[in-house]
Amino acid sequence: MSQSPILSRYSGIGAVPAPVTPPEGIAATAWHYGDPLGEQRAATTGVIVVDRSDRSVIELSGAERLTWLHTISSQHIANLPDRRSAENLSLDANGRVEEHFVLTDIDEITWIDTPGTHGEGLLTFLTKMVFWAKVEPVARPDMRLLTLVGPGALSGPVAEMLRIGPDAPVYAADDLPEAHHDDEPLGFWRRMPALGALPGGSDTPLPVIDLLVPESLLPYWWERITDAGATMAGSWAFDALRVAALRPEIDIDTDDRTIPHEAGWIGGPDQLGAVHLDKGCYRGQETVARVHNLGKPPRRLVLLHLDGSADERPAPGDPVAAGTRTVGRVGTVIDHFEYGPIALALIKRTIGADTELTAAGAAASIDPDSIIEESGVQAGRAAVERLRKGPR
């Protein structure tokens, strides 16, 4: 099994690997460092650092990299400024999500990262779509991702050491301090959407900063960040905070029928989305436009509170039932330091928050704050109604 350099370093002194061994070629990372709930709590007052070396990284070079990627994906990035990031999707012909990835353009290179199980497939798709464009997609297994979560990611000793100002906008990016270390590039940081607060809830969102760095310098940056006061945290803490913030992970919280509206991925970078509604043609656009203008998605992503006394917890992919009727599927299941056992789930839109549910036999309830009702009249629907009524 391939291990991240961080897990290898701390495996005998507190680091606990995830209970599920990752597929071949994907680095194992720490699940926690002995206190998973305390690691989550540390993010609310200071800053935690999480090793996310299990993500795959792809480099795009070439003069047409952004305009080319714009034509084959869902986000409007043809004119993405230097040192800016965005989230993006690749859809199939029916508008179902095949890939979800984050991209950052810096110094005429576009860096893409995606869950490790999707790295090879995404690279294959990008390579296949090059044709005559001036772009070259290349896998970069030598690059690794670290993530900071908490108010200390934007202010305090860690932020000061990384030279990240408190007013850095979401999706901004810049070089890490010091141009090089032993003649090797140090990587860059970017700000991502916040974690930790439910939409409509009262909790304060937690700032998130990603660092993309060479694997050879991963221990170097880890030490500098922890020496500056960051708490080491594992994937358990990160997943608990993203679940509470309704941030889905492809394949775990989605299935082969998921469309972007169901997962909350609609919107340009300004709306923290991955699907821009005002861009040109791309594969799957017809479904996106039809749902946006005329219909509603059949399911929606919600937060479930699970019965902690149940003998067994549900697993991703397990059915959610209302009585004897299946009404959804379970995604990430995790223990949160405040909410207890929670999960993301894709549930039929007609199911209300007061519906009694079970997930793999365990009692479950929908957090009402996770349901965002759309009360406005859709533009396409309004136009149809005007046509039906005729001229006045």
C-alpha positions as CSV (number, residue, x, y, z in Angstrom):
1,M,0.0,0.0,0.0
2,S,1.3,3.5,-0.9
3,Q,1.4,5.9,2.0
4,S,1.6,9.6,2.1
5,P,4.9,10.8,3.5
6,I,2.9,12.4,6.4
7,L,1.2,9.1,7.3
8,S,4.5,7.3,7.1
9,R,6.2,9.8,9.4
10,Y,3.5,9.7,12.1
11,S,2.1,6.2,11.8
12,G,4.0,5.1,15.0
13,I,3.2,8.2,17.0
14,G,-0.5,8.8,16.8
15,A,-1.6,8.7,13.1
16,V,-4.3,6.2,12.4
17,P,-4.9,5.2,8.8
18,A,-8.4,5.0,7.4
19,P,-10.2,1.7,8.0
20,V,-10.7,1.2,4.3
21,T,-7.5,0.6,2.2
22,P,-7.5,2.9,-0.8
23,P,-7.3,1.4,-4.3
24,E,-3.8,0.7,-5.8
25,G,-2.0,3.9,-6.9
26,I,-3.8,6.2,-4.4
27,A,-1.9,7.3,-1.3
28,A,-3.2,6.3,2.1
29,T,-3.6,9.3,4.5
30,A,-4.3,9.7,8.2
31,W,-7.9,9.1,9.3
32,H,-7.1,10.9,12.6
33,Y,-4.3,11.5,15.0
34,G,-5.8,10.1,18.2
35,D,-8.6,12.6,18.8
36,P,-11.0,12.9,15.8
37,L,-13.6,14.9,17.6
38,G,-11.1,17.2,19.2
39,E,-9.5,17.8,15.7
40,Q,-12.9,19.0,14.4
41,R,-13.3,21.2,17.4
42,A,-9.9,22.8,16.9
43,A,-11.0,24.0,13.5
44,T,-13.7,26.2,15.1
45,T,-11.2,28.3,17.1
46,G,-7.8,27.9,15.4
47,V,-6.7,26.1,12.3
48,I,-6.2,22.4,11.4
49,V,-4.1,21.0,8.6
50,V,-5.2,17.9,6.7
51,D,-3.1,15.7,4.4
52,R,-5.2,15.1,1.3
53,S,-2.6,13.3,-0.7
54,D,-5.2,10.9,-1.9
55,R,-6.3,13.4,-4.6
56,S,-5.0,13.2,-8.1
57,V,-3.3,16.1,-9.8
58,I,-3.2,16.9,-13.5
59,E,-1.2,19.7,-15.2
60,L,-2.5,21.5,-18.3
61,S,-0.1,23.5,-20.4
62,G,-0.5,25.2,-23.7
63,A,-1.8,28.5,-25.0
64,E,-5.3,27.2,-25.6
65,R,-5.7,25.3,-22.3
66,L,-8.5,27.5,-20.8
67,T,-10.5,28.1,-24.0
68,W,-10.3,24.4,-24.8
69,L,-11.3,23.3,-21.3
70,H,-14.2,25.9,-21.4
71,T,-15.7,24.1,-24.4
72,I,-15.7,20.6,-22.9
73,S,-16.8,21.3,-19.3
74,S,-19.6,23.1,-17.4
75,Q,-17.9,26.1,-16.0
76,H,-17.2,29.5,-17.7
77,I,-13.4,29.6,-17.6
78,A,-12.4,30.9,-21.0
79,N,-11.3,34.2,-19.5
80,L,-10.3,33.0,-16.0
81,P,-7.7,35.5,-14.7
82,D,-4.3,34.5,-13.6
83,R,-4.2,33.3,-10.0
84,R,-7.8,32.4,-9.8
85,S,-9.6,29.0,-9.3
86,A,-13.0,27.5,-10.1
87,E,-14.9,24.2,-9.6
88,N,-15.9,22.4,-12.7
89,L,-17.8,19.3,-14.0
90,S,-17.7,17.0,-16.9
91,L,-21.2,15.7,-17.8
92,D,-22.4,12.9,-20.0
93,A,-24.9,13.4,-22.8
94,N,-27.8,13.2,-20.4
95,G,-26.4,15.8,-18.1
96,R,-25.3,13.3,-15.4
97,V,-22.1,14.1,-13.5
98,E,-19.1,12.1,-14.6
99,E,-16.3,14.2,-13.1
100,H,-16.0,17.0,-10.5
101,F,-12.7,18.8,-10.2
102,V,-11.0,22.0,-9.0
103,L,-8.8,24.0,-11.3
104,T,-6.3,26.9,-10.6
105,D,-4.6,28.9,-13.4
106,I,-1.2,30.3,-12.3
107,D,1.8,31.4,-14.4
108,E,0.3,29.9,-17.7
109,I,-0.3,26.5,-16.2
110,T,-3.7,25.1,-15.2
111,W,-3.6,22.8,-12.2
112,I,-6.5,20.3,-11.8
113,D,-7.1,18.1,-8.8
114,T,-9.9,15.6,-8.3
115,P,-10.6,12.5,-6.1
116,G,-7.9,9.9,-6.6
117,T,-10.2,7.3,-8.0
118,H,-11.1,9.8,-10.8
119,G,-7.6,10.9,-11.8
120,E,-7.0,8.3,-14.5
121,G,-10.4,8.6,-16.0
122,L,-10.3,12.4,-16.1
123,L,-6.9,12.4,-17.7
124,T,-8.1,9.9,-20.3
125,F,-11.1,12.0,-21.1
126,L,-9.0,15.2,-21.3
127,T,-6.4,13.6,-23.5
128,K,-9.0,12.1,-25.8
129,M,-10.6,15.6,-26.3
130,V,-7.4,17.5,-27.2
131,F,-7.7,16.9,-31.0
132,W,-5.8,19.9,-32.6
133,A,-5.9,22.2,-29.6
134,K,-2.7,23.7,-28.2
135,V,-2.9,22.0,-24.8
136,E,-1.1,19.1,-23.1
137,P,-2.7,17.2,-20.2
138,V,-0.1,15.4,-18.0
139,A,-0.5,13.5,-14.8
140,R,1.4,14.9,-11.8
141,P,1.7,12.2,-9.1
142,D,4.5,14.2,-7.6
143,M,2.1,17.0,-6.5
144,R,0.2,16.8,-3.2
145,L,-2.6,18.7,-1.6
146,L,-2.8,20.0,2.0
147,T,-5.9,21.7,3.4
148,L,-6.2,24.3,6.2
149,V,-9.6,24.8,7.9
150,G,-10.5,27.3,10.5
151,P,-10.2,31.1,11.2
152,G,-6.5,30.7,11.6
153,A,-6.2,30.0,7.9
154,L,-6.8,33.7,7.2
155,S,-5.5,35.4,10.3
156,G,-2.8,34.6,12.9
157,P,0.6,33.0,12.7
158,V,-0.1,30.3,10.0
159,A,-1.7,32.8,7.7
160,E,1.1,35.3,8.3
161,M,3.7,32.7,7.6
162,L,2.0,31.7,4.3
163,R,1.3,35.4,3.5
164,I,-2.4,35.0,3.1
165,G,-4.4,38.1,4.0
166,P,-7.8,38.1,5.8
167,D,-9.5,39.6,2.7
168,A,-8.3,37.0,0.2
169,P,-11.5,36.3,-1.9
170,V,-12.8,32.8,-2.4
171,Y,-11.0,31.0,-5.3
172,A,-8.0,33.5,-5.2
173,A,-4.6,31.9,-5.5
174,D,-1.0,32.9,-5.2
175,D,2.6,31.5,-4.8
176,L,3.7,30.2,-1.5
177,P,6.3,32.4,0.2
178,E,9.9,32.1,-1.0
179,A,10.3,31.6,-4.7
180,H,12.1,28.2,-4.4
181,H,13.5,25.8,-1.9
182,D,16.7,24.1,-2.9
183,D,16.0,25.2,-6.5
184,E,12.6,23.5,-6.4
185,P,9.2,25.3,-6.8
186,L,7.3,25.5,-3.5
187,G,3.7,25.4,-4.9
188,F,0.8,27.7,-4.4
189,W,-2.2,28.3,-2.1
190,R,-5.8,29.0,-3.0
191,R,-8.9,29.9,-1.0
192,M,-11.9,27.5,-1.2
193,P,-15.5,27.9,-0.1
194,A,-16.0,27.7,3.7
195,L,-16.9,24.5,5.6
196,G,-18.7,23.8,8.8
197,A,-22.0,25.7,8.7
198,L,-25.3,24.5,7.5
199,P,-27.1,26.8,4.9
200,G,-29.6,28.8,7.0
201,G,-27.9,27.8,10.2
202,S,-26.3,30.1,12.8
203,D,-22.8,28.5,12.9
204,T,-19.9,30.6,11.6
205,P,-18.5,29.2,8.4
206,L,-14.9,28.1,8.6
207,P,-12.4,29.4,6.1
208,V,-10.6,26.9,3.9
209,I,-7.2,27.2,2.2
210,D,-5.7,24.5,0.0
211,L,-1.9,24.2,-0.7
212,L,-0.7,22.3,-3.7
213,V,3.0,21.4,-3.2
214,P,5.6,18.9,-4.5
215,E,5.5,15.6,-2.6
216,S,9.2,16.0,-1.8
217,L,8.3,19.2,0.1
218,L,5.2,17.9,1.8
219,P,7.0,17.2,5.2
220,Y,8.7,20.6,4.9
221,W,5.4,22.5,4.6
222,W,3.7,20.2,7.2
223,E,6.3,21.1,9.8
224,R,6.2,24.8,9.0
225,I,2.5,24.9,9.4
226,T,2.3,22.8,12.6
227,D,5.2,24.7,14.1
228,A,3.2,27.9,13.4
229,G,0.4,26.5,15.5
230,A,-1.9,24.4,13.3
231,T,-3.4,21.2,14.7
232,M,-2.8,18.0,12.8
233,A,-6.1,16.5,11.7
234,G,-7.2,13.6,9.6
235,S,-9.7,12.9,6.9
236,W,-12.4,12.2,9.5
237,A,-12.3,15.8,10.7
238,F,-12.4,17.2,7.1
239,D,-15.2,14.9,6.1
240,A,-17.3,15.8,9.1
241,L,-17.0,19.5,8.4
242,R,-17.8,19.2,4.7
243,V,-20.8,17.0,5.5
244,A,-22.1,19.6,7.9
245,A,-21.6,22.2,5.1
246,L,-23.5,20.1,2.5
247,R,-20.3,19.7,0.4
248,P,-20.7,16.4,-1.6
249,E,-17.9,14.2,-2.7
250,I,-18.4,12.5,-6.1
251,D,-19.2,8.8,-6.1
252,I,-19.6,8.8,-2.3
253,D,-22.5,11.3,-2.2
254,T,-23.5,10.9,-5.8
255,D,-24.4,8.0,-8.1
256,D,-24.6,7.4,-11.9
257,R,-27.9,9.3,-12.0
258,T,-26.9,12.5,-10.3
259,I,-27.4,15.7,-12.1
260,P,-25.7,19.0,-11.0
261,H,-28.9,20.5,-9.6
262,E,-29.3,17.7,-7.1
263,A,-25.8,18.1,-5.7
264,G,-25.9,21.9,-5.3
265,W,-23.3,22.5,-8.0
266,I,-25.2,25.1,-10.1
267,G,-23.6,28.5,-10.4
268,G,-20.5,30.2,-11.7
269,P,-17.4,30.9,-9.4
270,D,-19.2,33.9,-7.9
271,Q,-22.0,31.6,-6.7
272,L,-19.5,29.0,-5.5
273,G,-20.8,26.6,-8.1
274,A,-19.5,24.3,-10.9
275,V,-22.0,24.9,-13.6
276,H,-22.3,28.4,-15.2
277,L,-25.8,29.0,-16.6
278,D,-24.7,31.6,-19.2
279,K,-22.0,29.9,-21.1
280,G,-22.0,28.2,-24.6
281,C,-22.7,24.7,-25.6
282,Y,-21.2,21.7,-23.7
283,R,-22.1,18.1,-23.3
284,G,-25.1,17.7,-21.0
285,Q,-26.1,21.4,-21.3
286,E,-29.7,20.5,-22.5
287,T,-30.5,18.8,-19.2
288,V,-29.1,21.6,-17.1
289,A,-31.0,24.2,-19.1
290,R,-34.3,22.2,-19.0
291,V,-34.2,21.6,-15.3
292,H,-33.2,25.2,-14.6
293,N,-35.9,26.8,-16.8
294,L,-38.8,24.4,-16.7
295,G,-38.5,21.7,-14.0
296,K,-37.2,20.6,-10.6
297,P,-34.5,18.0,-10.0
298,P,-36.0,14.7,-8.9
299,R,-33.8,14.6,-5.8
300,R,-32.0,16.9,-3.4
301,L,-29.0,16.7,-1.2
302,V,-29.9,16.8,2.5
303,L,-28.2,16.3,5.9
304,L,-29.5,13.3,7.9
305,H,-29.2,12.9,11.6
306,L,-28.8,9.2,12.5
307,D,-29.8,7.2,15.5
308,G,-26.5,6.8,17.4
309,S,-27.9,3.8,19.4
310,A,-28.4,1.6,16.4
311,D,-26.2,-1.5,16.2
312,E,-24.9,-0.7,12.8
313,R,-24.4,2.4,10.8
314,P,-25.5,2.7,7.2
315,A,-22.8,2.8,4.5
316,P,-22.6,4.9,1.3
317,G,-25.0,3.6,-1.3
318,D,-27.4,2.1,1.3
319,P,-31.1,2.9,0.7
320,V,-33.1,5.5,2.7
321,A,-36.6,4.4,3.2
322,A,-39.9,6.0,4.3
323,G,-41.8,3.0,5.7
324,T,-41.4,0.3,3.0
325,R,-40.7,2.7,0.2
326,T,-37.1,3.6,-0.9
327,V,-36.9,7.4,-1.2
328,G,-33.1,8.0,-1.5
329,R,-29.5,6.8,-1.0
330,V,-27.0,7.4,1.8
331,G,-23.7,9.2,1.1
332,T,-20.9,10.0,3.5
333,V,-21.6,8.7,7.1
334,I,-19.6,10.4,9.8
335,D,-19.5,11.3,13.5
336,H,-19.6,15.1,14.0
337,F,-18.3,16.6,17.2
338,E,-21.5,18.6,17.8
339,Y,-24.2,16.8,15.8
340,G,-23.2,13.2,16.5
341,P,-23.7,10.7,13.7
342,I,-24.7,12.4,10.5
343,A,-24.8,11.6,6.8
344,L,-25.4,13.2,3.5
345,A,-28.2,11.7,1.4
346,L,-29.8,12.2,-1.9
347,I,-33.6,12.2,-1.2
348,K,-36.6,12.5,-3.4
349,R,-37.7,16.1,-3.6
350,T,-41.2,15.3,-2.4
351,I,-40.0,14.0,0.9
352,G,-40.5,16.6,3.7
353,A,-38.2,17.2,6.7
354,D,-40.9,15.8,9.0
355,T,-40.9,12.4,7.3
356,E,-39.8,9.5,9.5
357,L,-37.0,7.7,7.7
358,T,-34.7,4.8,8.1
359,A,-31.2,4.2,6.7
360,A,-30.1,0.6,6.7
361,G,-32.5,0.0,9.6
362,A,-31.3,2.9,11.7
363,A,-33.7,5.7,12.4
364,A,-32.9,8.9,10.5
365,S,-34.3,12.4,10.2
366,I,-33.7,15.3,7.8
367,D,-32.2,18.4,9.2
368,P,-34.7,21.1,8.1
369,D,-32.0,23.7,7.7
370,S,-30.5,21.6,5.0
371,I,-33.5,22.0,2.8
372,I,-33.4,25.1,0.6
373,E,-36.8,25.7,-1.0
374,E,-36.8,27.5,-4.3
375,S,-39.9,29.8,-4.2
376,G,-39.3,31.9,-7.4
377,V,-41.0,31.2,-10.7
378,Q,-38.6,29.8,-13.3
379,A,-38.1,31.9,-16.5
380,G,-39.0,29.1,-18.8
381,R,-42.1,28.2,-16.8
382,A,-43.2,31.8,-16.7
383,A,-42.9,32.1,-20.5
384,V,-45.0,29.0,-21.0
385,E,-47.7,30.4,-18.7
386,R,-47.7,33.6,-20.7
387,L,-48.1,31.7,-24.0
388,R,-51.0,29.7,-22.5
389,K,-52.8,32.9,-21.4
390,G,-52.3,34.5,-24.8
391,P,-52.3,38.3,-25.5
392,R,-54.1,40.6,-23.1
